[in-house]
Amino acid sequence: MAGSVNKVILIGNLGRDPEERTSQDGIKIISFSLATSESWRDKITGERKDKTEWHRVVVFNANLAELCEKYLHKGSKVYVEGQLQTRRWQDQSGVEKYTTEVVLPRFRGELSLLDPKSSDIQPGNLGDGRAEAMDVNDDIPF
């Protein structure tokens, strides 16, 4: 049996445009907030209830970072596959803080655009940097 698994899969919408920064060694890093929502009917009142969770996503993969810059904007619907990572930092007053993020590392992770308005992008070209050959006009046998 494997020791452990650290894998996160999210489908949601960007809360704002992606932010770009550069690490000390010159690597482009993209980060954005992703909202995932669920809704249900309250069994007692019959009222519709909604709940939204916010996730911080950080992209270290150069190919995916470039795609984020070009195609993602506030409201974009995306599929994200990465891993959880908690980092420790100090705020301006010296108080130690912790942040847990969904990280798409340099050589792993997946990001796919789910917006119908992104139809100018060929499906399969947003995975983990490896373009997949997909024939969207292929006849489906069923």
N, C-alpha and C positions, 0 to 999 in steps of 0.2 A: 504494500500500500504506500502511496506517496505520502510524504511528510505533511505537506500542507498545500493549499491553493490560495492565491491572492489574485482574484479576477473579478472585475466589475463590468457589467453591461448595462448601459443606460440608453434610453431613447427619450429625447426631450427637446426643448426649445431654448435658444440662447437668450439670456436676459439683457445683454447689451453686446455691442460690437467687440470682437476679440482684441485683446491688448498684446502688443509685441514688446519684448525686451531682449537684450542680448546678454549672455553670461560673460564672465570675465575671460573665458577662453574663446569668445567669439561665436558661440552657438546661439542660433535664434530660438527663442522660447515664446510660445504663444499660450495665453491663458484666457479662459472665459468662464462665465457662470452659466450653468445649465439647469433649467427648471424641469422637474418631472412632476406630473400631477396625477391624482386619482380622484374619482368621484363615486359616490354611492348614495343610496336613499336610506334615510334614517328609518328603522323598522317601527319606531314608536310614532313619530310625527309624520312620516312620509315625505319629509322635507329633503331636498337634494343637498348633499354636503360635498365640499371640495377640500382637498388638502394638497399643497404644493411643497415640495422639498427642493432646496437649492444645493447644487454640487459645484465645487470649483474644479475645473479641468485644466491640466497643464500638459502641453504638447512639446516634447523634446525631439521628436522625429522630424528631420529637416523636410522631407517630402510632404508630410502631413501639415507641417507649419506653413509651407508655401500655399497649400490648398486652402488652409484656414484663412490666410490673408486675402486670397483672391475671391473666395466664394461665400464665406460665412459673414453674417451680419445679424443684428438684433432680430430675434424672431425665427431665425433659421431652425428647421427641424433636423436633428442629426442622430445617428447611431454612434455611440462611443463604446469602445472596449479597451480597458486598461487595467491598472491595478491601484489599490489604495496605498497611499504613502502619507505618513504623518511627519511633519518637520517642526522643529523647535526654533524660535526666534525671540528677540527682545524688541519691545516697542521703544519709542523715543524716551520714555521715562524709566527704562531699564527693567520693566516687568516682563517676565518670561511668558511667552504665549505659545500655543500649539495650534497647528492647522492641519487638517486631514484633507487630502486632495486625491482626485482621480488622475493618475499620471499615465501618459502614453510615452514610454521610454524611446530612446533613439532607435532601437532596432526591433521593437515590438509595438503592439497596440493597433487599433483599427478605428477608422473614422469614415462614416458614409453619410452623404447628404441625402435627406429624405424628402426635400421640398420638390413638389411637382414643377415649380418654376425654374428649377435647375436642369431643365431638359437638354440644355446645350452641352452638358457634361456626359460623357460616355459612361454607362454603368460599368462597375468593376474597376475603375481607375482610381478609386479613393481608398482602397484597403490599407495595407501596411507598406505602401510604396511599391508593391509588385503589381503591375497591371495584369488583370485577368482578361483573357480573350472571351468575350461574350457576344453572341450574335443575337441581337434583340429582335430580329426578323425571323428567327428560327421557328418552324412550325412545331407547335406543341402537340404531341400525339394523343391527347385525351380531350 
